Amino acid sequence: MRKIGLLLAVLTLPLNAHGDSTINSTNAFSYGANVGWMNWRPSAANGVKIDEYVLSGYIYGANIGWIHVGDGSPTNNIQYSNGAATDFGVNYTTEPASPGMAKLRGFAYGANIGWINFEATGNPRLRFSDGKLQGYVWAANCGWVSLAEFDTATPSVEHFVQTDTIQPGIDSDSDGLADAYEFLYLGGLGGDPEADSDGDGTTDLGEYLNGTLPNSANDRLRITNFTTDSGGASSLLTWSSTPSRLYTIETNLDLTNPGGWAPNTDFGVEFAPDAGMTTTKNPLTEVSGSKRFWRVRSIRPLSP
């Protein structure tokens, strides 16, 4: 378990975090047997905010005081390094092996209990379908803290932390691209969001919204395989996908009618992709016809 060796200052009262909390006003409580209830939204101004790269703000426990999950301003403008007391916090990441989920990893700090570790053993994570957090976090001085407990026999004892939204990352130059995305893939701030840096036919802004890479011509949202029967009543569709997004499949009988697109609901209106870098849905069923057009749209999970 990695620890940060130097603490420059301890704050017993919070400074305002970056923007209002995203945590649900009712479903805001985690629980530890040794520390009791912990409120992830003690107020809108100082509660936890979750965005697509980092967490920021404060948790409050009546028995342990304030816990800081990060200030929202990583030193590298992307994510917290957790290698220095001036750059610690909880990061938000996705990976192809865990579609429909975001991992929460890093450190939070409470002046009265020390470091709280968001790590792989407890596997704290966020579910895109409803914003509920799952798993556990660990503190050497107070043990495990549960982010969700469910008891179907006694619903009154259920508790969980839930976020209403996942906010876009900070966009300090107001160009529609999160700062972290620009630093990760475009060399820093100041780029043109309407540029097509990798020449793949999708603008950098389009790549950002789709969760694809603006510096790789092989990474863009596209259908890679399609098969159907003679009447188009049963079809197979494969497309490139990313674990940071949900997807919807739509059909239209006439491309001259832009309002004619309607969702195919065989797999739900919105759904998580397959594990890996592509997603296949089969069979997609529709009424037989002489022609039909298909498209796939990416959806930012829990978009505000």
Backbone bond lengths (Angstrom), bond angles and torsions (degrees), N, CA, C in turn:
res aa  C-N    CA-C-N  psi(-1)  N-CA   C-N-CA  omega(-1)  CA-C   N-CA-C  phi
1 M - - - 1.454 - - 1.519 108.98 -
2 R 1.332 118.50 117.69 1.446 122.65 -176.39 1.515 110.10 -76.73
3 K 1.328 117.74 141.40 1.446 121.42 178.64 1.522 109.51 -127.49
4 I 1.321 116.12 154.09 1.452 121.87 175.21 1.507 107.63 -92.63
5 G 1.325 116.79 129.71 1.446 120.34 -168.88 1.509 116.02 -88.46
6 L 1.331 119.02 -12.60 1.448 120.09 -173.21 1.515 109.42 -134.04
7 L 1.309 116.52 130.48 1.453 121.16 174.21 1.512 107.51 -118.71
8 L 1.320 117.10 118.52 1.452 121.14 -174.79 1.521 112.48 -82.18
9 A 1.335 117.00 -33.34 1.456 119.65 -177.76 1.521 109.12 -155.15
10 V 1.309 116.12 147.62 1.464 121.84 176.87 1.525 107.76 -118.42
11 L 1.325 116.63 124.89 1.460 121.45 178.67 1.520 108.95 -104.55
12 T 1.307 117.48 126.66 1.455 120.55 178.29 1.519 111.54 -89.78
13 L 1.328 117.88 -16.97 1.457 122.14 174.81 1.516 108.15 -124.97
14 P 1.336 118.15 142.29 1.453 120.04 -174.28 1.514 113.42 -77.96
15 L 1.338 114.02 148.52 1.447 120.27 162.94 1.513 107.53 -87.67
16 N 1.314 118.58 155.35 1.457 120.33 -179.73 1.514 110.80 -59.98
17 A 1.313 116.51 136.10 1.456 122.01 179.04 1.524 109.15 -80.88
18 H 1.350 115.88 -179.50 1.458 121.07 179.06 1.513 110.04 -75.75
19 G 1.327 117.57 93.44 1.455 120.71 175.99 1.515 112.34 82.22
20 D 1.323 115.27 172.74 1.456 121.02 -177.52 1.516 111.76 -71.60
21 S 1.326 114.72 156.18 1.458 121.65 178.58 1.519 111.25 -63.06
22 T 1.332 116.21 144.50 1.464 121.51 174.20 1.521 112.00 -94.58
23 I 1.335 118.03 -4.65 1.459 121.83 -173.91 1.527 110.51 -73.34
24 N 1.322 115.48 139.53 1.456 121.91 178.86 1.534 110.17 -58.92
25 S 1.329 116.77 138.35 1.463 120.39 -174.92 1.527 113.06 -68.14
26 T 1.330 117.58 -21.99 1.465 121.35 178.45 1.524 111.77 -98.51
27 N 1.315 116.96 -48.73 1.466 121.78 -175.98 1.528 109.11 -92.99
28 A 1.325 114.68 80.29 1.468 120.24 -170.32 1.519 113.24 -131.85
29 F 1.354 118.06 14.05 1.460 118.89 -167.88 1.531 113.29 -120.94
30 S 1.328 114.81 128.26 1.457 121.83 167.65 1.532 107.40 -103.85
31 Y 1.347 116.28 168.07 1.457 118.85 -173.97 1.523 111.25 -143.74
32 G 1.317 115.75 134.50 1.457 122.44 173.53 1.511 109.86 -125.49
33 A 1.308 117.29 134.35 1.468 120.48 -176.94 1.518 111.78 -58.88
34 N 1.329 117.51 -30.78 1.466 121.04 -176.91 1.521 114.15 -94.94
35 V 1.344 116.64 -9.31 1.462 119.00 -175.90 1.523 113.21 -127.93
36 G 1.332 117.59 -11.50 1.454 120.76 -179.94 1.522 112.81 80.37
37 W 1.334 115.43 -153.38 1.461 121.14 -175.04 1.520 111.35 -79.66
38 M 1.341 114.26 144.01 1.462 121.58 177.49 1.523 108.19 -128.27
39 N 1.329 116.41 123.86 1.459 123.36 -173.49 1.529 109.79 -96.75
40 W 1.330 116.53 118.18 1.462 121.56 -179.12 1.525 112.39 -84.61
41 R 1.330 116.83 -3.35 1.460 121.09 176.25 1.528 109.12 -138.71
42 P 1.326 118.11 65.85 1.462 119.68 178.11 1.523 111.68 -63.42
43 S 1.323 116.67 -27.73 1.460 123.38 170.11 1.514 107.01 -157.22
44 A 1.339 116.44 161.37 1.462 118.93 179.16 1.514 111.20 -62.01
45 A 1.329 117.25 -36.34 1.468 120.78 -175.75 1.521 112.53 -74.19
46 N 1.334 117.45 -34.48 1.458 119.95 -172.57 1.520 114.32 -112.28
47 G 1.323 118.82 2.23 1.449 120.31 176.97 1.519 111.97 -74.96
48 V 1.323 115.70 179.00 1.463 121.49 -177.04 1.529 110.39 -75.33
49 K 1.311 115.22 135.69 1.462 122.22 172.51 1.518 107.76 -113.32
50 I 1.336 116.17 132.18 1.460 121.41 178.49 1.515 108.70 -110.78
51 D 1.337 116.66 122.37 1.455 119.23 171.68 1.521 109.32 -122.02
52 E 1.316 117.54 -178.56 1.459 121.59 -168.43 1.533 113.77 -75.89
53 Y 1.333 118.22 1.90 1.465 120.86 176.40 1.525 112.63 -129.17
54 V 1.345 117.73 -37.86 1.465 120.77 -174.94 1.519 111.16 -144.14
55 L 1.326 115.17 164.05 1.451 123.03 167.66 1.520 108.48 -102.02
56 S 1.320 116.45 153.56 1.457 120.91 175.01 1.520 108.50 -146.34
57 G 1.339 116.21 165.68 1.453 121.19 177.38 1.516 113.74 101.58
58 Y 1.336 115.51 -157.37 1.453 121.30 -168.80 1.530 112.37 -136.67
59 I 1.336 114.27 147.75 1.452 124.59 167.88 1.523 106.60 -108.32
60 Y 1.328 117.11 146.77 1.460 119.15 178.29 1.519 110.83 -126.28
61 G 1.331 115.39 131.68 1.452 121.68 174.31 1.521 109.94 -119.89
62 A 1.317 117.83 128.64 1.462 120.26 -177.60 1.521 111.81 -59.16
63 N 1.340 117.03 -29.19 1.465 120.70 -177.37 1.523 113.48 -92.89
64 I 1.342 116.62 -11.11 1.478 118.49 -173.21 1.518 113.68 -134.29
65 G 1.318 118.47 -6.70 1.455 120.20 177.50 1.524 113.65 84.48
66 W 1.334 115.59 -154.12 1.466 122.71 -173.73 1.518 112.32 -83.83
67 I 1.332 115.03 142.38 1.464 122.54 176.27 1.521 107.48 -126.90
68 H 1.309 116.80 124.46 1.467 122.71 -175.65 1.532 109.03 -97.10
69 V 1.343 117.51 124.48 1.469 120.67 179.80 1.528 112.25 -99.38
70 G 1.328 118.35 2.87 1.459 122.48 178.67 1.516 110.54 134.99
71 D 1.344 115.55 157.94 1.467 119.51 -177.11 1.525 113.24 -98.81
72 G 1.349 118.10 0.74 1.456 121.15 178.45 1.507 114.66 81.17
73 S 1.336 118.13 4.08 1.471 121.45 -177.28 1.522 110.87 -130.69
74 P 1.338 117.86 73.56 1.467 120.02 179.15 1.529 111.39 -58.85
75 T 1.309 116.51 149.00 1.456 121.29 -177.78 1.521 112.03 -58.70
76 N 1.335 117.60 -37.98 1.468 120.79 -178.61 1.522 113.24 -89.53
77 N 1.334 116.61 6.93 1.473 123.57 -179.68 1.524 113.57 67.98
78 I 1.332 117.31 11.24 1.463 120.44 -178.28 1.524 110.14 -120.72
79 Q 1.343 116.60 -71.61 1.455 121.91 178.73 1.518 109.61 -143.22
80 Y 1.339 115.88 161.05 1.456 121.17 -179.84 1.524 110.30 -65.71
81 S 1.337 116.49 137.62 1.465 120.20 176.97 1.517 111.73 -78.78
82 N 1.342 117.23 -26.71 1.465 122.61 -173.72 1.516 111.95 53.86
83 G 1.332 115.20 32.12 1.451 120.92 176.89 1.508 112.90 -114.36
84 A 1.339 117.48 -0.29 1.460 121.61 -179.95 1.517 108.79 -152.01
85 A 1.327 115.44 153.41 1.454 120.06 -178.18 1.514 112.42 -66.93
86 T 1.318 117.45 -17.58 1.462 120.86 178.02 1.523 112.27 -91.50
87 D 1.331 117.58 -0.08 1.463 120.10 -177.22 1.525 110.27 -145.59
88 F 1.333 115.73 62.17 1.453 120.15 178.57 1.524 109.83 -120.06
89 G 1.318 115.11 157.72 1.451 120.26 176.70 1.514 110.77 161.04
90 V 1.318 116.07 -174.88 1.460 122.91 -177.57 1.522 108.78 -103.68
91 N 1.337 116.37 126.78 1.460 122.99 179.98 1.528 111.08 -98.01
92 Y 1.325 114.06 152.95 1.466 123.71 178.42 1.519 107.25 -112.82
93 T 1.335 117.78 121.89 1.458 121.20 -179.11 1.527 109.98 -140.68
94 T 1.329 115.76 158.47 1.463 121.40 173.40 1.516 108.91 -125.84
95 E 1.340 116.24 161.58 1.459 120.69 178.63 1.522 108.95 -149.18
96 P 1.340 117.96 149.29 1.466 121.38 -175.94 1.524 114.28 -57.74
97 A 1.326 117.74 -26.74 1.461 120.23 -177.62 1.525 112.98 -75.11
98 S 1.333 117.59 -13.70 1.465 120.43 -175.78 1.523 110.78 -130.11
99 P 1.334 117.82 66.09 1.467 119.31 179.70 1.520 111.48 -64.97
100 G 1.333 115.15 148.82 1.455 120.02 179.35 1.507 114.44 80.89
101 M 1.329 117.35 5.52 1.457 122.49 -177.92 1.528 110.48 -138.04
102 A 1.320 115.54 152.55 1.463 121.55 166.63 1.523 108.16 -117.09
103 K 1.316 116.80 139.57 1.457 121.35 175.05 1.526 109.34 -86.58
104 L 1.324 116.47 142.87 1.457 122.83 174.01 1.521 107.35 -113.14
105 R 1.334 116.45 114.15 1.459 121.01 -174.27 1.527 110.53 -136.10
106 G 1.340 116.07 141.45 1.457 121.00 177.26 1.513 110.82 139.12
107 F 1.329 116.16 -151.14 1.460 121.48 -175.88 1.520 111.73 -131.57
108 A 1.327 115.43 141.02 1.456 122.76 165.85 1.527 106.96 -113.38
109 Y 1.331 116.68 163.80 1.468 119.07 -176.99 1.518 111.18 -137.50
110 G 1.329 115.52 132.91 1.457 122.19 173.33 1.519 109.52 -121.94
111 A 1.308 117.84 130.49 1.466 120.97 -176.45 1.519 112.15 -59.72
112 N 1.337 117.13 -28.87 1.462 120.01 -176.51 1.524 113.95 -94.50
113 I 1.341 117.58 -13.29 1.472 119.34 -178.32 1.525 113.37 -129.36
114 G 1.323 118.34 -4.94 1.465 120.58 178.52 1.522 112.37 82.52
115 W 1.335 114.79 -150.99 1.463 121.40 -173.77 1.530 112.16 -78.10
116 I 1.317 114.98 140.63 1.461 122.61 173.86 1.519 106.89 -116.17
117 N 1.316 116.26 124.12 1.466 122.03 -171.27 1.528 110.97 -100.44
118 F 1.309 116.32 119.74 1.464 123.18 171.04 1.528 106.10 -94.41
119 E 1.324 117.33 98.44 1.459 119.92 -170.08 1.522 111.69 -135.61
120 A 1.342 115.61 177.51 1.459 121.38 -168.88 1.525 113.43 -66.95
121 T 1.337 118.44 -32.81 1.461 119.79 -176.91 1.530 111.48 -62.49
122 G 1.311 117.02 -47.19 1.459 120.82 176.51 1.510 113.09 -79.64
123 N 1.332 116.20 -18.73 1.466 124.22 175.98 1.535 113.36 48.71
124 P 1.327 118.41 56.06 1.463 118.76 174.29 1.524 110.29 -65.93
125 R 1.342 116.83 136.07 1.449 120.40 -173.35 1.523 109.88 -156.67
126 L 1.310 115.13 167.11 1.462 122.89 -177.45 1.511 108.50 -123.50
127 R 1.323 117.15 130.28 1.460 122.12 -178.43 1.532 110.10 -94.70
128 F 1.336 116.04 124.97 1.458 120.22 -175.08 1.524 113.74 -67.14
129 S 1.312 117.67 -29.98 1.457 120.32 -172.81 1.518 112.83 -63.94
130 D 1.340 117.54 -31.89 1.467 120.22 -176.96 1.521 113.83 -142.11
131 G 1.325 118.57 0.88 1.460 120.94 177.80 1.510 114.95 79.23
132 K 1.337 118.40 7.69 1.459 120.22 -179.06 1.523 111.08 -78.83
133 L 1.344 114.87 137.92 1.453 120.92 173.69 1.525 109.09 -85.80
134 Q 1.326 115.80 150.71 1.450 122.00 179.95 1.522 109.21 -137.41
135 G 1.325 116.70 163.17 1.453 121.54 175.04 1.522 113.05 94.88
136 Y 1.342 115.15 -163.16 1.454 122.84 -173.36 1.524 110.13 -137.33
137 V 1.329 115.54 154.86 1.459 121.33 170.35 1.523 108.08 -121.92
138 W 1.330 115.44 157.42 1.464 120.65 -171.23 1.524 111.21 -122.72
139 A 1.329 115.55 134.26 1.465 121.62 172.22 1.516 108.43 -127.45
140 A 1.323 116.43 127.80 1.467 119.90 -176.45 1.522 111.69 -59.48
141 N 1.317 117.25 -30.07 1.463 120.59 -175.91 1.524 114.27 -92.23
142 C 1.345 117.26 -5.63 1.477 117.59 -179.40 1.514 113.86 -145.62
143 G 1.323 119.06 3.87 1.454 121.29 174.35 1.516 113.84 81.58
144 W 1.334 115.00 -156.61 1.456 121.28 -174.90 1.531 111.53 -81.28
145 V 1.314 114.53 143.34 1.465 122.58 173.77 1.521 107.33 -122.63
146 S 1.312 116.50 126.39 1.461 122.33 -177.74 1.526 110.60 -89.62
147 L 1.345 116.00 132.57 1.456 120.77 175.90 1.521 111.80 -86.27
148 A 1.324 117.88 -14.96 1.466 121.56 179.59 1.511 109.74 -159.46
149 E 1.316 116.31 136.71 1.463 122.71 173.14 1.523 107.40 -134.37
150 F 1.339 116.36 130.84 1.452 120.47 -178.39 1.527 109.28 -127.50
151 D 1.307 115.93 128.10 1.457 122.41 178.70 1.525 107.24 -132.01
152 T 1.333 116.63 100.10 1.460 119.79 -175.79 1.525 112.16 -64.44
153 A 1.326 117.35 -24.27 1.462 119.81 179.92 1.529 111.56 -77.89
154 T 1.320 115.77 -27.14 1.469 120.36 -178.34 1.518 109.28 -133.89
155 P 1.320 117.75 76.39 1.466 119.97 -175.19 1.520 113.79 -57.44
156 S 1.324 117.59 -24.43 1.460 119.60 -176.90 1.520 112.50 -65.77
157 V 1.339 118.59 -18.75 1.457 120.00 -179.80 1.529 111.87 -97.77
158 E 1.320 116.45 3.85 1.460 118.64 177.95 1.524 110.00 -70.04
159 H 1.305 115.72 144.52 1.459 119.72 173.26 1.515 108.16 -150.35
160 F 1.295 116.34 152.78 1.458 120.89 174.58 1.516 108.91 -164.28
161 V 1.331 114.41 159.14 1.458 121.52 172.90 1.523 107.10 -98.18
162 Q 1.318 116.32 134.51 1.464 120.83 -176.87 1.524 109.30 -136.66
163 T 1.310 116.16 135.09 1.459 119.63 173.60 1.523 109.39 -100.81
164 D 1.316 116.68 138.91 1.459 120.74 178.50 1.520 111.63 -77.86
165 T 1.327 116.77 -31.92 1.462 121.86 -178.83 1.518 110.46 -142.15
166 I 1.319 115.06 161.08 1.464 122.56 165.34 1.527 105.42 -113.59
167 Q 1.296 116.58 110.92 1.454 120.62 -174.43 1.532 111.55 -75.31
168 P 1.331 117.79 150.28 1.463 119.42 170.06 1.533 109.31 -60.96
169 G 1.310 116.73 157.87 1.455 119.85 175.24 1.520 111.12 -66.37
170 I 1.324 116.71 162.88 1.464 121.56 179.11 1.525 109.75 -56.22
171 D 1.327 116.35 134.03 1.468 123.08 179.98 1.525 107.39 -122.85
172 S 1.317 116.53 79.64 1.462 120.52 -171.10 1.518 113.36 -68.90
173 D 1.353 117.86 -24.07 1.462 119.40 179.01 1.528 112.77 -101.05
174 S 1.333 116.63 7.40 1.475 123.18 171.98 1.526 113.26 53.30
175 D 1.347 116.06 41.62 1.473 119.15 178.95 1.522 112.80 -104.46
176 G 1.344 117.01 7.43 1.451 121.16 -179.64 1.507 114.64 89.19
177 L 1.338 117.24 -7.71 1.466 122.45 179.27 1.523 108.86 -109.08
178 A 1.330 117.04 131.20 1.461 119.54 175.75 1.523 110.08 -60.73
179 D 1.323 116.46 141.47 1.468 120.31 178.43 1.521 111.09 -53.58
180 A 1.340 116.58 -44.00 1.463 119.92 -177.89 1.523 111.22 -59.25
181 Y 1.317 117.42 -39.92 1.469 121.94 178.92 1.528 110.66 -63.64
182 E 1.326 116.18 -42.52 1.467 119.55 179.68 1.530 111.55 -66.58
183 F 1.320 117.16 -40.57 1.465 119.38 178.31 1.527 111.47 -70.11
184 L 1.323 117.19 -34.20 1.459 120.06 179.46 1.525 112.79 -68.42
185 Y 1.344 116.89 -43.28 1.461 119.62 -166.37 1.524 115.57 -122.55
186 L 1.344 118.34 -15.85 1.457 120.07 -172.41 1.524 113.22 -121.49
187 G 1.329 116.94 11.03 1.459 120.31 174.61 1.505 115.17 80.87
188 G 1.327 118.50 9.52 1.453 121.09 179.45 1.512 111.78 120.90
189 L 1.327 114.86 -175.98 1.456 120.90 -176.33 1.528 111.24 -73.66
190 G 1.340 114.94 161.67 1.459 119.43 172.77 1.510 115.00 105.45
191 G 1.324 118.56 0.79 1.457 120.66 179.62 1.517 112.02 -76.36
192 D 1.313 115.64 168.92 1.460 122.37 177.67 1.522 108.51 -95.87
193 P 1.346 118.55 113.97 1.469 119.46 -177.81 1.518 113.49 -62.81
194 E 1.345 117.82 -20.30 1.457 120.71 179.14 1.530 112.28 -89.50
195 A 1.326 117.02 -1.32 1.463 120.41 175.31 1.521 109.91 -72.56
196 D 1.332 115.97 158.96 1.470 122.32 175.64 1.521 106.46 -118.89
197 S 1.319 116.29 84.05 1.468 121.39 -169.38 1.512 113.17 -61.52
198 D 1.334 118.35 -31.67 1.458 119.99 -177.64 1.523 113.00 -105.27
199 G 1.325 117.47 3.74 1.460 120.78 174.08 1.511 115.12 65.70
200 D 1.335 117.42 29.55 1.466 119.51 -177.19 1.527 112.98 -99.21
201 G 1.336 116.81 7.06 1.453 120.13 178.16 1.513 115.12 91.67
202 T 1.335 117.49 -0.79 1.459 122.08 177.88 1.519 108.94 -118.88
203 T 1.330 117.72 130.42 1.457 120.06 179.60 1.519 110.85 -64.77
204 D 1.328 115.29 161.14 1.463 119.20 177.52 1.523 111.00 -60.66
205 L 1.334 117.57 -35.93 1.455 120.01 176.49 1.527 110.55 -65.60
206 G 1.329 116.97 -41.62 1.459 120.31 177.02 1.518 111.95 -61.97
207 E 1.331 116.44 -39.44 1.469 120.13 177.64 1.529 110.61 -63.53
208 Y 1.325 116.33 -43.03 1.458 120.27 178.91 1.527 111.03 -60.72
209 L 1.325 116.53 -46.31 1.457 120.08 -178.54 1.527 111.33 -66.10
210 N 1.333 117.85 -32.78 1.468 121.99 179.28 1.523 113.20 -83.74
211 G 1.336 117.35 -10.06 1.458 120.43 -177.56 1.512 113.89 77.67
212 T 1.344 117.76 20.55 1.463 122.11 179.63 1.531 110.31 -104.14
213 L 1.325 116.13 175.58 1.460 121.40 -173.66 1.523 111.01 -93.51
214 P 1.336 117.85 130.47 1.460 120.73 179.95 1.528 113.32 -82.51
215 N 1.321 116.74 -4.26 1.470 120.75 -178.17 1.530 112.08 -117.39
216 S 1.329 116.48 21.64 1.460 121.27 177.50 1.517 108.94 -139.84
217 A 1.338 115.84 111.91 1.470 120.02 -178.37 1.520 112.47 -65.96
218 N 1.325 117.71 -15.75 1.466 121.33 -179.96 1.520 112.79 -89.21
219 D 1.344 116.19 -4.29 1.463 119.05 -177.53 1.524 109.36 -116.89
220 R 1.315 115.01 99.36 1.457 121.51 175.71 1.527 107.35 -154.69
221 L 1.307 116.45 158.65 1.466 120.55 178.48 1.520 108.73 -72.75
222 R 1.331 116.58 116.49 1.465 120.28 -178.29 1.525 109.77 -156.42
223 I 1.316 116.60 148.48 1.459 122.18 173.21 1.520 108.10 -78.66
224 T 1.329 116.78 127.97 1.463 121.35 -176.02 1.525 112.91 -107.96
225 N 1.343 117.86 -16.16 1.460 119.87 178.85 1.526 109.57 -157.08
226 F 1.342 115.11 139.74 1.462 119.87 178.81 1.517 108.96 -148.99
227 T 1.321 116.28 130.78 1.461 121.70 172.97 1.513 108.63 -136.23
228 T 1.330 116.90 153.91 1.455 120.51 179.16 1.518 109.82 -155.47
229 D 1.336 117.43 165.23 1.461 120.66 175.82 1.532 109.43 -86.08
230 S 1.308 116.61 -178.65 1.463 120.57 -170.91 1.519 113.22 -63.14
231 G 1.319 117.41 -31.20 1.459 119.84 -179.79 1.516 113.83 -100.10
232 G 1.349 116.17 1.29 1.457 119.21 -179.34 1.516 114.47 70.95
233 A 1.338 116.42 18.26 1.462 119.66 -177.42 1.521 112.88 -83.35
234 S 1.341 117.69 -19.66 1.459 121.94 179.39 1.523 107.86 -139.59
235 S 1.338 115.86 118.86 1.463 120.15 -172.52 1.514 111.31 -132.99
236 L 1.326 115.05 159.98 1.460 124.00 173.81 1.519 107.74 -120.37
237 L 1.347 115.69 136.74 1.455 120.89 -178.25 1.527 108.77 -135.22
238 T 1.340 116.60 130.45 1.460 122.55 175.76 1.525 108.37 -125.98
239 W 1.318 116.84 137.72 1.468 120.25 178.06 1.532 110.17 -144.97
240 S 1.313 115.04 162.02 1.461 120.82 175.56 1.519 108.57 -72.85
241 S 1.321 117.60 138.20 1.460 120.76 -174.48 1.519 110.60 -141.92
242 T 1.317 115.49 164.56 1.457 122.53 179.19 1.524 109.27 -133.91
243 P 1.333 118.65 144.65 1.464 120.09 -177.59 1.525 113.69 -70.59
244 S 1.329 117.98 -8.52 1.460 119.93 -179.33 1.520 113.00 -84.11
245 R 1.332 117.73 -0.96 1.454 120.96 -175.93 1.531 111.68 -130.07
246 L 1.327 115.34 158.78 1.452 123.10 164.65 1.529 107.30 -100.93
247 Y 1.336 116.66 169.49 1.467 119.54 -175.70 1.520 110.87 -138.21
248 T 1.323 114.30 156.55 1.457 121.94 170.93 1.520 108.74 -136.61
249 I 1.334 116.83 144.49 1.465 122.98 178.56 1.525 107.85 -107.97
250 E 1.326 116.12 133.12 1.459 120.35 -178.16 1.527 110.75 -128.22
251 T 1.333 115.62 152.80 1.459 121.50 178.62 1.524 109.87 -128.10
252 N 1.342 114.26 157.45 1.466 120.80 178.15 1.525 107.43 -151.96
253 L 1.311 117.49 138.77 1.463 121.52 179.28 1.522 112.85 -88.46
254 D 1.345 116.56 -12.01 1.464 119.33 -173.95 1.526 109.25 -151.59
255 L 1.338 117.28 112.34 1.454 120.92 -177.85 1.519 113.22 -67.69
256 T 1.326 117.80 -16.58 1.466 119.67 176.55 1.526 111.65 -78.41
257 N 1.310 116.43 -4.07 1.464 121.90 178.57 1.526 109.06 -112.97
258 P 1.335 118.46 87.63 1.470 120.13 -176.88 1.521 113.30 -63.59
259 G 1.330 117.35 -19.95 1.453 119.72 177.71 1.520 113.35 -87.50
260 G 1.323 116.14 4.39 1.458 120.02 -175.82 1.516 114.71 -88.47
261 W 1.331 117.90 -2.69 1.458 119.60 -179.81 1.526 110.35 -70.81
262 A 1.326 115.76 132.11 1.465 121.72 -179.44 1.527 108.81 -137.35
263 P 1.327 117.81 143.94 1.458 119.71 -178.24 1.524 112.79 -70.44
264 N 1.325 115.96 139.14 1.452 121.10 165.86 1.530 106.40 -83.65
265 T 1.318 117.69 126.57 1.465 121.12 -171.98 1.519 113.85 -105.80
266 D 1.329 118.19 16.07 1.462 119.96 -179.10 1.523 111.95 -59.25
267 F 1.322 117.18 -31.48 1.463 120.89 -178.47 1.526 111.32 -119.61
268 G 1.322 116.39 19.83 1.451 121.79 -177.52 1.518 110.58 96.44
269 V 1.307 116.30 157.46 1.464 120.12 178.94 1.519 110.45 -68.90
270 E 1.328 117.36 -40.81 1.466 123.04 174.58 1.522 108.46 -126.92
271 F 1.317 117.68 137.98 1.455 120.13 -177.75 1.523 110.34 -151.08
272 A 1.333 114.93 157.72 1.468 120.93 177.42 1.520 109.60 -76.24
273 P 1.334 117.47 150.94 1.461 120.30 177.00 1.521 111.39 -72.83
274 D 1.333 115.44 171.82 1.460 120.53 171.95 1.525 109.49 -71.20
275 A 1.334 116.67 160.63 1.456 120.34 170.37 1.522 108.63 -63.54
276 G 1.315 116.77 143.35 1.457 120.50 -178.01 1.515 111.14 103.50
277 M 1.320 116.45 -159.01 1.461 121.80 -172.36 1.526 113.46 -107.89
278 T 1.322 117.72 -0.59 1.470 121.35 175.38 1.520 109.17 -135.55
279 T 1.320 115.57 159.37 1.465 122.05 177.85 1.522 108.69 -130.02
280 T 1.325 116.72 137.45 1.464 122.76 177.42 1.520 109.64 -124.02
281 K 1.328 116.44 132.83 1.459 121.54 174.23 1.525 108.62 -123.04
282 N 1.335 114.06 127.66 1.466 120.74 -175.62 1.537 108.56 -162.02
283 P 1.351 118.75 130.73 1.466 125.29 -1.49 1.527 111.82 -89.84
284 L 1.309 115.26 147.05 1.453 122.33 168.87 1.527 106.52 -97.71
285 T 1.309 117.06 120.68 1.470 120.06 -172.72 1.523 110.91 -108.12
286 E 1.316 114.89 137.63 1.464 122.91 176.29 1.531 108.06 -146.42
287 V 1.295 115.86 165.88 1.458 120.42 174.81 1.524 108.88 -66.00
288 S 1.328 116.85 136.56 1.458 120.75 -179.46 1.526 110.54 -59.20
289 G 1.343 115.67 141.35 1.453 119.96 -179.70 1.511 110.98 -158.36
290 S 1.334 115.97 173.58 1.467 120.45 -177.52 1.525 112.45 -78.90
291 K 1.334 117.20 -25.01 1.460 119.76 177.71 1.526 108.79 -156.47
292 R 1.326 115.26 153.20 1.466 121.26 177.60 1.529 107.58 -159.70
293 F 1.303 116.46 141.56 1.455 122.26 178.30 1.526 109.22 -112.69
294 W 1.327 114.95 145.65 1.463 121.50 -178.49 1.523 109.84 -123.46
295 R 1.326 115.57 147.08 1.458 119.88 169.88 1.519 109.25 -147.29
296 V 1.336 115.11 157.69 1.459 122.21 177.49 1.524 107.80 -119.57
297 R 1.305 116.30 132.74 1.466 120.90 176.47 1.527 109.41 -116.97
298 S 1.326 115.92 139.51 1.456 120.82 172.95 1.522 109.75 -88.49
299 I 1.320 116.08 149.11 1.472 122.18 -177.66 1.516 108.35 -130.50
300 R 1.312 115.79 127.62 1.469 119.60 174.14 1.526 108.06 -71.17
301 P 1.332 118.58 122.00 1.469 119.47 -177.00 1.521 112.02 -63.72
302 L 1.325 115.24 135.96 1.464 122.05 175.98 1.523 111.77 52.36
303 S 1.310 115.30 41.08 1.462 120.15 -178.83 1.523 110.17 -66.73
304 P 1.327 118.20 137.02 1.476 120.03 179.90 1.528 111.64 -69.46
